[in-house]
């Protein structure tokens, strides 16, 4: 099977730009885009090798089919990009975290803070990304929470009460979501018609969390959203995502999905003790 990717056309088109500055800027952007695409191709190759060999095909037969040595197949499987890293993205991961005004300040200076649980969630996801070969940076979003969702390699943390714009985007999830009423914010399973209100509101050391891949407002991709009704739910959801990213990628690749989680934590230390799925993993299709 021969596929014409027309890669040479990129250089040809760039050389047609007369202005040297514009040509250089366009080439710089093209290099970034091509590197991202190469990363995806590497992932497809490694995933294919794993699928063939795990499915019973001998490594020597795969090597013969590709025209390489058996040792080269071992190198490609060991050194290639881990396919599951595509679950997060193809480049440096931006993890956006909603902030709240600092309470109890005696001066007039405005300062915004991130909850300890949300910052811990960032570190957990950043570590998971680095284990897959991706760098990660955090971005603190001050009130009123106008986070830029139209960019690749994005994860957003914290609930819609802190980032209200997310409520509009969550409407694209036909199965699960957040809802606010006179009793406060809660999670809903729209498919089953079930509401989940945080037990922590009644003094119980338990919260609920949401993980979903949502569409960007510009329609040019998706981003990951991780949030609890309260900050403990956000932390528990982040831990569960980090622990299950390989399994999720095998099942979903980069399709849109969502799932609710039940998070238990220690009342004194606030550390997560257990996190379990509260709903099924709903698939929405698309990439």
C-alpha positions in Angstrom: 0.0 0.0 0.0 1.4 3.4 -1.1 0.3 6.6 0.5 1.2 10.0 -0.9 1.6 12.4 2.0 2.8 15.3 -0.2 5.4 16.4 2.4 7.7 17.9 -0.3 4.9 20.2 -1.1 5.4 22.0 2.2 9.0 23.1 1.4 8.0 24.0 -2.1 5.2 26.2 -0.8 7.4 27.9 1.7 10.0 28.8 -0.9 7.4 30.6 -2.8 7.0 33.2 0.0 9.1 36.2 -1.2 9.5 38.1 2.1 12.3 36.4 4.1 10.8 37.2 7.5 7.4 35.9 6.5 9.1 32.8 4.9 11.1 32.2 8.1 8.1 32.6 10.3 6.0 30.2 8.2 8.8 27.7 8.1 9.2 27.9 11.9 5.5 27.2 12.3 5.6 24.4 9.8 8.5 22.7 11.6 6.5 22.6 14.8 3.5 21.2 13.0 5.5 18.6 11.2 7.3 17.5 14.4 3.9 17.1 16.1 2.8 14.9 13.1 6.0 12.9 13.2 5.3 12.2 16.9 1.9 10.9 16.0 3.3 8.7 13.3 5.9 7.2 15.7 3.0 6.4 18.1 1.0 4.7 15.3 4.1 2.6 14.4 4.8 1.5 17.9 1.1 0.8 18.5 1.0 -1.3 15.4 4.2 -3.2 16.4 2.7 -3.9 19.9 -0.6 -5.0 18.4 1.0 -7.4 15.9 3.4 -9.0 18.4 0.9 -9.1 21.3 -1.5 -10.7 18.8 0.8 -13.6 18.1 2.9 -12.5 15.1 6.5 -13.4 15.5 9.0 -10.5 15.8 11.1 -12.0 13.0 8.1 -12.1 10.7 7.3 -8.4 11.5 10.9 -7.6 10.8 10.8 -9.3 7.4 7.7 -7.5 6.5 9.2 -4.1 7.4 12.6 -4.9 5.9 14.5 -4.5 9.1 16.4 -6.7 11.5 14.7 -8.4 14.5 16.9 -6.4 16.9 15.6 -3.2 15.2 12.0 -4.3 16.0 13.0 -4.6 19.6 14.6 -1.2 19.6 11.5 0.4 18.0 9.2 -1.1 20.6 11.5 -0.1 23.5 12.6 3.3 22.4 9.6 4.6 20.4 7.1 7.0 21.7 4.6 5.3 24.0 1.3 5.4 22.1 -0.7 6.3 25.2 1.0 9.7 25.4 -1.3 10.7 22.6 -4.1 10.6 25.2 -2.6 13.8 26.7 -1.3 15.4 23.4 1.8 15.7 21.2 3.7 18.5 22.8 4.2 20.4 26.1 1.1 20.0 28.2 -0.6 23.1 29.6 -2.5 22.4 32.7 -4.8 25.3 33.4 -6.0 25.8 37.0 -8.7 28.1 38.2 -7.9 30.4 41.1 -9.9 32.1 43.8 -9.5 35.4 45.7 -7.4 34.9 48.8 -9.4 35.1 52.0 -8.6 37.2 55.0 -6.1 39.7 53.5 -5.8 42.8 55.6 -4.4 45.0 52.8 -6.2 46.1 49.6 -3.9 44.2 47.2 -5.8 41.6 45.3 -4.3 38.1 45.3 -5.5 34.9 43.9 -4.7 31.4 45.2 -4.9 27.8 44.0 -6.2 25.2 46.4 -3.6 22.7 47.7 -5.6 19.8 46.2 -5.7 21.4 42.8 -1.9 22.1 42.9 -1.3 18.5 43.9 -3.5 17.4 41.0 -1.3 19.4 38.7 1.8 17.7 40.0 0.3 14.3 39.6 -0.8 14.9 36.0 2.5 16.6 35.2 4.4 13.5 36.5 2.2 11.2 34.4 2.9 13.3 31.3 6.6 13.3 31.9 6.5 9.5 32.3 5.1 9.4 28.7 7.8 11.8 27.4 5.8 15.1 27.6 6.7 18.2 29.5 4.0 20.0 31.5 3.5 23.6 32.7 0.8 25.0 34.9 -1.2 28.1 34.1 -3.2 29.9 36.8 -6.4 31.4 35.6 -7.7 34.3 37.7 -11.3 35.3 38.1 -13.6 35.4 36.2 -12.0 32.3 34.8 -11.7 33.1 31.1 -9.4 30.3 30.1 -8.3 29.9 26.4 -9.6 26.5 25.4 -8.7 26.8 21.7 -5.2 25.3 21.8 -3.7 21.8 21.7 -2.2 19.8 24.5 -4.5 21.3 27.1 -5.9 20.0 30.5 -8.2 22.1 32.6 -8.7 21.6 36.3 -11.2 22.9 38.8 -15.0 23.1 38.9 -17.3 25.4 36.9 -18.0 27.5 40.0 -14.4 28.7 39.6 -14.3 28.6 35.8 -17.9 29.5 34.8 -17.2 29.4 31.1 -16.7 25.7 31.3 -20.4 25.2 32.0 -21.2 26.2 28.4 -18.7 23.8 27.0 -19.9 21.0 29.2 -23.3 21.2 27.5 -21.6 19.3 24.6 -21.4 16.2 26.8 -24.8 14.5 26.2 -24.3 12.0 29.0 -22.7 13.7 32.1 -22.1 17.1 33.5 -22.3 19.7 36.3 -25.4 21.5 37.3 -26.2 24.3 39.8 -29.5 24.8 41.6 -30.6 26.4 44.9 -28.8 23.6 46.8 -25.5 24.2 45.1 -23.3 22.5 42.4 -23.7 18.8 41.8 -23.0 16.2 39.1 -25.6 14.6 36.9 -25.9 11.5 34.8 -28.2 12.8 32.0 -28.6 9.3 30.5 -29.8 7.7 33.7 -31.4 10.8 35.1 -29.5 10.6 38.4 -28.0 13.5 40.4 -24.9 13.1 42.6 -24.6 15.7 45.4 -21.3 15.7 47.3 -21.4 13.8 50.6 -18.8 16.3 51.9 -21.6 18.9 52.0 -23.0 16.8 54.8 -19.7 16.3 56.6 -18.8 13.0 55.0 -15.2 12.6 53.7 -16.3 11.9 50.2 -16.7 13.9 47.0 -17.5 13.2 43.3 -15.3 14.0 40.3 -15.7 14.3 36.5 -13.2 13.5 33.7 -14.0 14.2 30.1 -12.6 15.0 26.7 -14.5 18.0 25.5 -14.7 19.8 22.2 -12.8 23.1 21.8 -15.1 26.0 21.1 -13.4 26.6 17.7 -14.2 23.1 16.6 -10.5 22.3 15.9 -9.8 19.7 18.5 -10.5 18.7 22.1 -9.1 19.2 25.6 -9.2 17.2 28.8 -11.3 18.4 31.7 -10.7 17.1 35.3 -12.9 18.5 38.1 -14.6 17.6 41.3 -17.6 19.2 42.9 -15.0 20.2 45.5 -11.2 20.2 45.4 -10.9 16.7 46.9 -12.9 15.4 43.9 -10.5 17.2 41.5 -7.5 15.6 43.2 -9.0 12.1 43.3 -10.0 12.4 39.6 -6.5 13.4 38.7 -5.0 10.5 40.5 -7.4 8.1 38.9 -6.6 9.5 35.4 -2.9 9.2 36.0 -3.2 5.6 37.2 -5.5 4.6 34.3 -4.2 6.5 31.3 -2.8 3.4 29.5 -6.1 1.6 30.0 -8.1 4.6 28.8 -6.0 5.0 25.7 -6.4 1.4 24.8 -10.2 1.7 25.1 -10.7 5.2 23.7 -7.7 6.4 21.8 -8.4 10.2 21.6 -12.2 9.9 21.2 -14.5 12.1 23.3 -15.6 10.5 26.5 -16.7 11.2 30.1 -16.9 9.4 33.4 -17.9 10.2 37.0 -15.8 9.1 39.9 -16.5 8.6 43.7 -13.6 9.9 45.8 -13.0 9.0 49.4 -10.4 11.0 51.4 -8.9 11.2 54.9 -10.8 13.8 57.0 -7.6 15.0 58.7 -4.9 14.8 56.1 -7.2 15.4 53.1 -5.3 12.7 51.2 -7.2 10.5 48.8 -7.8 7.0 50.1 -9.9 5.4 47.3 -11.3 6.5 43.9 -13.8 4.3 42.0 -15.9 4.9 38.9 -19.4 6.1 39.7 -20.7 5.8 36.2 -19.8 3.9 33.1 -17.3 5.4 30.7 -19.5 7.1 28.1 -18.1 7.5 24.6 -19.2 10.3 22.4 -17.2 9.6 19.2 -15.0 12.1 17.3 -11.4 13.0 18.0 
